[in-house]
């Protein structure tokens, strides 16, 4: 009966080796996937930081542009006021000349 059990023993041993190898492969895959997960997380964090940085820069640029725009409007309104004052002065001067004539 000993020889009859031998092939089964070899079959069993082969099966154990096969399962053991599959387990090794699975463990390596887990390690690989974990590394990939960490890389993706790091990439996502870096991308978020980049996006935040770009967003901050865009906001700063927008603020500067807005402030320049406001300054231009203020300057333009001063020039308009001066032009109005000048026109009134001229008009008054012309009225004065008409009165004196």
CNS distance restraints for C-alpha pairs under 8 A (distance, minus, plus):
assign (resid   1 and name CA) (resid   5 and name CA) 6.61 0.50 0.50
assign (resid   2 and name CA) (resid   6 and name CA) 6.60 0.50 0.50
assign (resid   3 and name CA) (resid   7 and name CA) 7.65 0.50 0.50
assign (resid   4 and name CA) (resid   8 and name CA) 7.71 0.50 0.50
assign (resid   5 and name CA) (resid   9 and name CA) 6.20 0.50 0.50
assign (resid   6 and name CA) (resid  10 and name CA) 6.27 0.50 0.50
assign (resid   7 and name CA) (resid  11 and name CA) 6.02 0.50 0.50
assign (resid   8 and name CA) (resid  12 and name CA) 5.92 0.50 0.50
assign (resid   9 and name CA) (resid  13 and name CA) 6.05 0.50 0.50
assign (resid  10 and name CA) (resid  14 and name CA) 5.99 0.50 0.50
assign (resid  11 and name CA) (resid  15 and name CA) 6.11 0.50 0.50
assign (resid  12 and name CA) (resid  16 and name CA) 6.18 0.50 0.50
assign (resid  13 and name CA) (resid  17 and name CA) 6.19 0.50 0.50
assign (resid  14 and name CA) (resid  18 and name CA) 6.10 0.50 0.50
assign (resid  15 and name CA) (resid  19 and name CA) 6.14 0.50 0.50
assign (resid  16 and name CA) (resid  20 and name CA) 5.95 0.50 0.50
assign (resid  17 and name CA) (resid  21 and name CA) 6.04 0.50 0.50
assign (resid  18 and name CA) (resid  22 and name CA) 6.19 0.50 0.50
assign (resid  19 and name CA) (resid  23 and name CA) 6.06 0.50 0.50
assign (resid  20 and name CA) (resid  24 and name CA) 6.24 0.50 0.50
assign (resid  21 and name CA) (resid  25 and name CA) 6.23 0.50 0.50
assign (resid  22 and name CA) (resid  26 and name CA) 6.06 0.50 0.50
assign (resid  23 and name CA) (resid  27 and name CA) 6.08 0.50 0.50
assign (resid  24 and name CA) (resid  28 and name CA) 6.22 0.50 0.50
assign (resid  25 and name CA) (resid  29 and name CA) 6.15 0.50 0.50
assign (resid  26 and name CA) (resid  30 and name CA) 6.17 0.50 0.50
assign (resid  27 and name CA) (resid  31 and name CA) 6.27 0.50 0.50
assign (resid  28 and name CA) (resid  32 and name CA) 6.10 0.50 0.50
assign (resid  29 and name CA) (resid  33 and name CA) 5.92 0.50 0.50
assign (resid  30 and name CA) (resid  34 and name CA) 5.94 0.50 0.50
assign (resid  31 and name CA) (resid  35 and name CA) 6.16 0.50 0.50
assign (resid  32 and name CA) (resid  36 and name CA) 6.15 0.50 0.50
assign (resid  33 and name CA) (resid  37 and name CA) 5.97 0.50 0.50
assign (resid  34 and name CA) (resid  38 and name CA) 6.22 0.50 0.50
assign (resid  35 and name CA) (resid  39 and name CA) 6.14 0.50 0.50
assign (resid  36 and name CA) (resid  40 and name CA) 6.03 0.50 0.50
assign (resid  37 and name CA) (resid  41 and name CA) 6.09 0.50 0.50
assign (resid  38 and name CA) (resid  42 and name CA) 6.07 0.50 0.50
assign (resid  39 and name CA) (resid  43 and name CA) 6.01 0.50 0.50
assign (resid  40 and name CA) (resid  44 and name CA) 5.97 0.50 0.50
assign (resid  41 and name CA) (resid  45 and name CA) 6.14 0.50 0.50
assign (resid  42 and name CA) (resid  46 and name CA) 6.12 0.50 0.50
assign (resid  43 and name CA) (resid  47 and name CA) 6.02 0.50 0.50
assign (resid  44 and name CA) (resid  48 and name CA) 6.07 0.50 0.50
assign (resid  45 and name CA) (resid  49 and name CA) 6.19 0.50 0.50
assign (resid  46 and name CA) (resid  50 and name CA) 6.11 0.50 0.50
assign (resid  47 and name CA) (resid  51 and name CA) 5.99 0.50 0.50
assign (resid  48 and name CA) (resid  52 and name CA) 5.99 0.50 0.50
assign (resid  49 and name CA) (resid  53 and name CA) 6.00 0.50 0.50
assign (resid  50 and name CA) (resid  54 and name CA) 6.03 0.50 0.50
assign (resid  51 and name CA) (resid  55 and name CA) 5.89 0.50 0.50
assign (resid  52 and name CA) (resid  56 and name CA) 6.04 0.50 0.50
assign (resid  53 and name CA) (resid  57 and name CA) 6.16 0.50 0.50
assign (resid  54 and name CA) (resid  58 and name CA) 6.04 0.50 0.50
assign (resid  55 and name CA) (resid  59 and name CA) 6.09 0.50 0.50
assign (resid  56 and name CA) (resid  60 and name CA) 6.10 0.50 0.50
assign (resid  57 and name CA) (resid  61 and name CA) 6.04 0.50 0.50
assign (resid  58 and name CA) (resid  62 and name CA) 5.96 0.50 0.50
assign (resid  59 and name CA) (resid  63 and name CA) 6.02 0.50 0.50
assign (resid  60 and name CA) (resid  64 and name CA) 6.12 0.50 0.50
assign (resid  61 and name CA) (resid  65 and name CA) 6.05 0.50 0.50
assign (resid  62 and name CA) (resid  66 and name CA) 5.94 0.50 0.50
assign (resid  63 and name CA) (resid  67 and name CA) 6.04 0.50 0.50
assign (resid  64 and name CA) (resid  68 and name CA) 6.07 0.50 0.50
assign (resid  65 and name CA) (resid  69 and name CA) 6.00 0.50 0.50
assign (resid  66 and name CA) (resid  70 and name CA) 6.12 0.50 0.50
assign (resid  67 and name CA) (resid  71 and name CA) 6.09 0.50 0.50
assign (resid  68 and name CA) (resid  72 and name CA) 6.12 0.50 0.50
assign (resid  69 and name CA) (resid  73 and name CA) 6.23 0.50 0.50
assign (resid  70 and name CA) (resid  74 and name CA) 6.15 0.50 0.50
assign (resid  71 and name CA) (resid  75 and name CA) 6.06 0.50 0.50
assign (resid  72 and name CA) (resid  76 and name CA) 5.98 0.50 0.50
assign (resid  73 and name CA) (resid  77 and name CA) 6.07 0.50 0.50
assign (resid  74 and name CA) (resid  78 and name CA) 6.24 0.50 0.50
assign (resid  75 and name CA) (resid  79 and name CA) 6.27 0.50 0.50
assign (resid  76 and name CA) (resid  80 and name CA) 6.15 0.50 0.50
assign (resid  77 and name CA) (resid  81 and name CA) 6.09 0.50 0.50
assign (resid  78 and name CA) (resid  82 and name CA) 6.13 0.50 0.50
assign (resid  79 and name CA) (resid  83 and name CA) 6.08 0.50 0.50
assign (resid  80 and name CA) (resid  84 and name CA) 6.12 0.50 0.50
assign (resid  81 and name CA) (resid  85 and name CA) 6.10 0.50 0.50
assign (resid  82 and name CA) (resid  86 and name CA) 5.95 0.50 0.50
assign (resid  83 and name CA) (resid  87 and name CA) 6.00 0.50 0.50
assign (resid  84 and name CA) (resid  88 and name CA) 6.07 0.50 0.50
assign (resid  85 and name CA) (resid  89 and name CA) 6.06 0.50 0.50
assign (resid  86 and name CA) (resid  90 and name CA) 6.13 0.50 0.50
assign (resid  87 and name CA) (resid  91 and name CA) 5.98 0.50 0.50
assign (resid  88 and name CA) (resid  92 and name CA) 5.93 0.50 0.50
assign (resid  89 and name CA) (resid  93 and name CA) 6.01 0.50 0.50
assign (resid  90 and name CA) (resid  94 and name CA) 6.06 0.50 0.50
assign (resid  91 and name CA) (resid  95 and name CA) 6.07 0.50 0.50
assign (resid  92 and name CA) (resid  96 and name CA) 5.95 0.50 0.50
assign (resid  93 and name CA) (resid  97 and name CA) 6.13 0.50 0.50
assign (resid  94 and name CA) (resid  98 and name CA) 6.11 0.50 0.50
assign (resid  95 and name CA) (resid  99 and name CA) 6.14 0.50 0.50
assign (resid  96 and name CA) (resid 100 and name CA) 6.11 0.50 0.50
assign (resid  97 and name CA) (resid 101 and name CA) 5.97 0.50 0.50
